[in-house]
């Protein structure tokens, strides 16, 4: 099964929680409570999300966190990258990462698949995550795109 880590899943929950309050600065405790996550976990996530430039932190009595940009300008790909690193199912997407790349017959196919995955994640904004889905599941869309690209 292909999946993101639990922390990445939680990071999307934290980000959507913050996005649901666009005009507020939320404390770590407020976010943890609303997201139903442990405070140390939320603190760890916010640190990573802050380093990636996705959230801003404010110190002091009324301190806390808010999105660094509007929810419509932050995509799922950015959140996944903040937590997991470069998006891709294999190392084939990055030149020089595989000792067999010069004689590999499937590298081009994996690059296409990695690109479809990247495009699918970047095509969903944080604002989209707040809305109920109105289109087919993302996986169905991605599979259709892969089939379309491999037959073209």
RODO-2510 file (C-alpha; in nm, 4 decimals, decimal comma):
residues 152
     n   res          X          Y          Z
     1     x     0,0000     0,0000     0,0000
     2     x     0,1265     0,3437    -0,0914
     3     x     0,0741     0,5917     0,1900
     4     x     0,2095     0,9059     0,3430
     5     x     0,3384     0,8872     0,6979
     6     x     0,1099     0,9392     0,9936
     7     x     0,2844     1,2707     1,0671
     8     x     0,2141     1,3923     0,7136
     9     x    -0,1493     1,2952     0,7533
    10     x    -0,1592     1,4828     1,0840
    11     x     0,0123     1,7826     0,9200
    12     x    -0,2766     1,8105     0,6729
    13     x    -0,5218     1,7957     0,9636
    14     x    -0,3315     2,0715     1,1472
    15     x    -0,3108     2,2866     0,8339
    16     x    -0,6823     2,2522     0,7597
    17     x    -0,7583     2,3364     1,1231
    18     x    -0,5567     2,6584     1,0936
    19     x    -0,7056     2,7313     0,7493
    20     x    -1,0561     2,7095     0,8953
    21     x    -0,9679     3,0180     1,1058
    22     x    -0,8078     3,2493     0,8484
    23     x    -0,8309     3,5646     1,0596
    24     x    -0,7105     3,4128     1,3864
    25     x    -0,3784     3,3320     1,5458
    26     x    -0,4276     2,9941     1,7115
    27     x    -0,2277     2,8611     2,0047
    28     x    -0,0693     2,5200     1,9843
    29     x    -0,3142     2,4030     2,2517
    30     x    -0,6138     2,5294     2,0495
    31     x    -0,4884     2,3517     1,7389
    32     x    -0,4217     2,0293     1,9306
    33     x    -0,7666     2,0395     2,0869
    34     x    -0,9501     2,1097     1,7610
    35     x    -0,7437     1,8559     1,5645
    36     x    -0,7771     1,5926     1,8410
    37     x    -0,4005     1,5409     1,8475
    38     x    -0,1467     1,5351     2,1302
    39     x     0,0191     1,8683     2,2093
    40     x     0,3798     1,7439     2,1577
    41     x     0,2837     1,6049     1,8153
    42     x     0,1250     1,9342     1,7099
    43     x     0,4318     2,1260     1,8313
    44     x     0,6585     1,9032     1,6240
    45     x     0,4391     1,9430     1,3156
    46     x     0,4197     2,3204     1,3499
    47     x     0,7986     2,3401     1,3712
    48     x     0,8368     2,1525     1,0406
    49     x     0,5562     2,3488     0,8758
    50     x     0,7129     2,6727     0,9964
    51     x     1,0553     2,5787     0,8553
    52     x     0,8839     2,5134     0,5218
    53     x     0,7273     2,8602     0,5287
    54     x     0,3706     2,7309     0,5452
    55     x     0,2805     2,8767     0,8849
    56     x     0,3888     3,1878     1,0705
    57     x     0,4482     3,1889     1,4429
    58     x     0,3895     3,4736     1,6841
    59     x     0,5342     3,4962     2,0347
    60     x     0,3831     3,6432     2,3445
    61     x     0,0610     3,6260     2,5402
    62     x    -0,1541     3,6274     2,2275
    63     x     0,0973     3,4249     2,0288
    64     x     0,0335     3,1226     1,8169
    65     x     0,0181     3,0233     1,4520
    66     x    -0,1555     3,1203     1,1323
    67     x    -0,1070     3,0333     0,7678
    68     x     0,1812     3,2100     0,5971
    69     x    -0,0309     3,2509     0,2820
    70     x    -0,4021     3,2185     0,2021
    71     x    -0,5303     2,8587     0,2017
    72     x    -0,5949     2,8749    -0,1727
    73     x    -0,2250     2,9435    -0,2327
    74     x    -0,0947     2,6456    -0,0315
    75     x    -0,1175     2,3046    -0,1945
    76     x    -0,0991     1,9512    -0,0631
    77     x     0,2313     1,8947    -0,2418
    78     x     0,3928     2,1622    -0,0270
    79     x     0,2644     2,0024     0,2918
    80     x     0,3822     1,6566     0,1866
    81     x     0,7246     1,7954     0,0902
    82     x     0,7542     1,9770     0,4230
    83     x     0,7082     1,6480     0,6044
    84     x     0,8480     1,3842     0,3670
    85     x     1,0922     1,5590     0,1360
    86     x     1,0814     1,5347    -0,2425
    87     x     0,7614     1,3839    -0,3789
    88     x     0,7982     1,0589    -0,5691
    89     x     0,7509     0,6875    -0,5453
    90     x     1,1077     0,6106    -0,6517
    91     x     1,4457     0,7827    -0,6666
    92     x     1,4210     0,7782    -1,0465
    93     x     1,2951     1,1334    -1,0568
    94     x     1,6271     1,2806    -0,9477
    95     x     1,9344     1,2463    -1,1673
    96     x     2,2284     1,0771    -1,0016
    97     x     2,0282     0,9070    -0,7260
    98     x     2,0476     0,5563    -0,8703
    99     x     2,3587     0,3639    -0,9667
   100     x     2,1642     0,1835    -1,2415
   101     x     2,0061     0,4848    -1,4115
   102     x     2,2223     0,4628    -1,7264
   103     x     2,0985     0,1115    -1,8072
   104     x     1,7479     0,1316    -1,6607
   105     x     1,4598     0,0525    -1,8952
   106     x     1,1790     0,1716    -1,6673
   107     x     1,3187     0,5051    -1,5506
   108     x     1,1090     0,7072    -1,7953
   109     x     0,7894     0,5375    -1,6830
   110     x     0,8648     0,5975    -1,3149
   111     x     0,9407     0,9623    -1,3934
   112     x     0,5962     0,9975    -1,5558
   113     x     0,4284     0,8320    -1,2589
   114     x     0,6195     1,0532    -1,0145
   115     x     0,5164     1,3596    -1,2152
   116     x     0,1480     1,2578    -1,2112
   117     x     0,1666     1,2101    -0,8343
   118     x     0,3347     1,5483    -0,7912
   119     x     0,0818     1,7202    -1,0199
   120     x    -0,2114     1,5576    -0,8369
   121     x    -0,0897     1,6748    -0,4958
   122     x    -0,0077     2,0247    -0,6197
   123     x    -0,3494     2,0435    -0,7845
   124     x    -0,5279     2,0315    -0,4481
   125     x    -0,5135     2,3451    -0,2361
   126     x    -0,5616     2,3678     0,1362
   127     x    -0,8828     2,5576     0,0608
   128     x    -0,9975     2,2567    -0,1436
   129     x    -0,9372     2,0356     0,1598
   130     x    -1,1888     2,2425     0,3567
   131     x    -1,4630     2,1804     0,1001
   132     x    -1,6489     1,8513     0,0611
   133     x    -1,5359     1,6648    -0,2520
   134     x    -1,7483     1,7399    -0,5584
   135     x    -1,5401     1,5445    -0,8103
   136     x    -1,4212     1,1850    -0,8401
   137     x    -1,1627     1,0694    -0,5896
   138     x    -0,8124     1,2046    -0,6470
   139     x    -0,6780     0,8524    -0,6987
   140     x    -0,9243     0,7933    -0,9833
   141     x    -0,8154     1,1161    -1,1496
   142     x    -0,4466     1,0263    -1,1128
   143     x    -0,4980     0,6750    -1,2522
   144     x    -0,6836     0,8190    -1,5512
   145     x    -0,3975     1,0605    -1,6127
   146     x    -0,1388     0,7813    -1,5924
   147     x    -0,3361     0,5697    -1,8401
   148     x    -0,3736     0,8682    -2,0721
   149     x    -0,0014     0,9485    -2,0641
   150     x     0,1180     0,5917    -2,1173
   151     x    -0,1040     0,5397    -2,4208
   152     x    -0,0154     0,8712    -2,5822
***
